[in-house]
Amino acid sequence: MLRLSERSLALATEAAEPLALLGAADSFGRALVLGPTPCDEGVRRIADVRTGLEAYVMIDAVIRLHLAELLGMMGRSEEATGHAREVCEVFEDLGQRRWLAAAHGTNGLLAWWGGSLEDAERALGSCYRFSREYGAEIWGKEAANYARVLLERGRSDEAAAVGETIRGGIATNDIESQIVWKSVWSRILAARGDAGAGVLAARESVAAAERTDFVSLLAPALIDVAECLRLAGEPSDPALVERASTLFERKGDEVGASSARTLLASPSG
């Protein structure tokens, strides 16, 4: 995905074709966020690409969404939120409602990582409602993040309703959305008292993620298995969390690595 999107970016830049550039820039950023490329390298590669996008305000804004997420993963929250805020202003000025909703999704994710669940719910909820009203398909990743925030706020029934919507609204060939749906659904099941079924769903998410090199999806899915096992009263498996921690650390995802270290240090870890 990364190799092809880089090639597509080069060809679209040479042809000065904005629509092709937009798709290539989005795919390029997604590959850097999801795949094994370390976050700091991803930030550098986006910076290199941006030097050729000065004439394309919209396309530069799209790739900055992915830059903001990488910076957020690294714990550089002030830089991340600065990019995300400025990108929102660009999309609003251009009247790009679809991309503005996506930017709200990124802002919500950053707020969640920063511990502001109320702000996270507001931003992710806005993104989710837009995708339901105007999208041909549900935006799986953003919707799953919204469901997780609802779970953290103790509203499992609302999270379950979002989870059901995700299941019915994502394409069967959308592997990213399929992974994040199974993963969040496992936690919804556990929160509603069926942790055994949650373990099975979490393991399905891990199996699907293992068929890719999307380490940013595999590591959280491993954490979900461990948490569902704990809630099911089954023997803990610290190897799951240790593996997730290693993946987070190799990626340079300090937010994820910190979460995994906390679990390992807990009595049930």
Steps between C-alpha positions, in 0.01 A plus 500: 500500500779740591709415195208533259373823655849652475512407133151639450602823672799538270294441185215728609746775592668470161162514327377783728177305552337617827238224531758224462730685738227514762444125500871423493576739787225348714617142431860598565414649838279206600777254414745690719257506793385138478811318383839414654674825401617661827309815587805727489589374153139550393514861618817558297354339188187713521716810540689403182176450306353828622783695337349410164143588595528876558261571213238255630351635824228235517736207441754631748221524759399138438851368557533716812215302657726194492793708620292610799418138586865393480606789722223414745618138513848627584366704791562831325146610578546876466640470146235244410207710616648806329504323164152355550354837599652678199382225267144543630521869411620418149218255434243739646625787281487275193153370582629142512244349735610140448861577584399729784315205655813286457702771673253494789575129524871573533435774755286259699773238498757752624262619772444139610873437523530822698243379754215734404219251448232768472682678215580164340136394507386829351749492210475129423122512529490779243714294263288188555171679440629655179612163364160353581309782333714564194737208453437201280681292763567546870849626580605199702806632680340826613175326599693240701688775681166663580367172640810459717459847645136425580615182675752695705220733604300202622236505225524147366150496348580805286835346408321180397265697274801658329664158473191355332502790255865437419434132435215579263665791325854397409603324182600134528829575320588789732753308707592798718140559604437128549794477739405805707135392511578152636741656747259756645214250489700272727518774761130580461410134560724490806353823638151357464587185693596254224877507533534146364352607167716810524813284516395319183429826315832648614689193380326530162619861481857392578485225237377746237766757594772237483422449132617858445796707620267756660682506833290797617196271485662178624646643821167637636325177399747302713422727794130434445554123523686543828233728645214272395682200655529695825131593497406140421687384811741291294874473571686813395739482207771763547662385176216669309567836664876456468462435127277807466751707696781389269295594192414840644863568590630398157241727342596786730142520627560637848129527577444130433825392665414694816160331515660157459760572771220600738323169437819301552561678831147436629441205736286320238743580217 
